[in-house]
């Protein structure tokens, strides 16, 4: 069994879908509390993560 600790990047990549889901749940909750700027902040984080993953997945030209 591999005993090396996993990197933050590796774990984030593995659980990216879960992280994006949790960020959207947080944003929805903030929307309900009329904290639209805070909700937008969390959605922006999610968008940056999703865009970064999309950039990694594209084959190099």
SVG drawing of the C-alpha trace seen along z (x, -y; Angstrom):
<svg xmlns="http://www.w3.org/2000/svg" viewBox="-34 -42 39 44">
<polyline fill="none" stroke="black" stroke-width="0.4" points="0.0,0.0 1.3,-3.5 2.1,-5.4 2.9,-8.7 0.6,-11.6 -1.5,-12.8 -1.0,-16.3 -3.6,-19.0 -3.7,-19.3 -4.2,-15.6 -7.0,-15.5 -8.7,-18.6 -8.6,-16.9 -10.0,-13.7 -12.9,-15.4 -13.4,-18.3 -17.0,-17.4 -17.8,-17.3 -16.0,-20.6 -18.0,-22.3 -21.2,-20.9 -20.5,-22.1 -19.5,-25.6 -22.9,-25.8 -24.8,-24.7 -23.0,-27.5 -23.9,-30.0 -27.5,-28.9 -27.7,-29.3 -26.1,-32.8 -28.6,-33.7 -31.5,-32.7 -29.9,-35.0 -29.8,-37.9 -26.0,-37.9 -25.7,-38.0 -22.1,-39.4 -21.0,-36.5 -22.8,-34.0 -21.2,-35.4 -17.8,-35.1 -18.2,-31.4 -19.6,-30.9 -16.5,-32.7 -14.2,-30.3 -16.2,-27.3 -15.9,-28.8 -12.2,-29.2 -11.7,-25.6 -13.9,-24.3 -12.1,-26.4 -8.7,-25.2 -9.8,-21.6 -11.2,-22.2 -7.8,-23.7 -6.0,-20.6 -8.3,-18.2 -7.8,-19.8 -5.2,-18.2 -2.2,-20.4 -2.0,-21.8"/>
</svg>
